[in-house]
């Protein structure tokens, strides 16, 4: 066979093998996801969801305080500029 033909054929075989491996992994993942989670896993998931929600609320409060502080600093800066003019 011509060496110029072997390279594309090898690349095609590697591509097909990669698709096969990815499909096999997806099928295995789907099979495990269909099983219902254990009670312990469900409880841990709910606890994590509550913790994430709490973190979102804390982040929102922190962002509000940061915005307020930035406004105060901006006002003070503007007042100094007006006072020095």
Secondary structure as the mmCIF struct_conf table of DSSP 4:
data_model
#
loop_
_struct_conf.conf_type_id
_struct_conf.id
_struct_conf.beg_label_comp_id
_struct_conf.beg_label_asym_id
_struct_conf.beg_label_seq_id
_struct_conf.end_label_comp_id
_struct_conf.end_label_asym_id
_struct_conf.end_label_seq_id
HELX_RH_AL_P HELX_RH_AL_P1 UNK A 3 UNK A 34
BEND BEND1 UNK A 35 UNK A 35
HELX_LH_PP_P HELX_LH_PP_P1 UNK A 36 UNK A 38
HELX_RH_AL_P HELX_RH_AL_P2 UNK A 39 UNK A 84
#
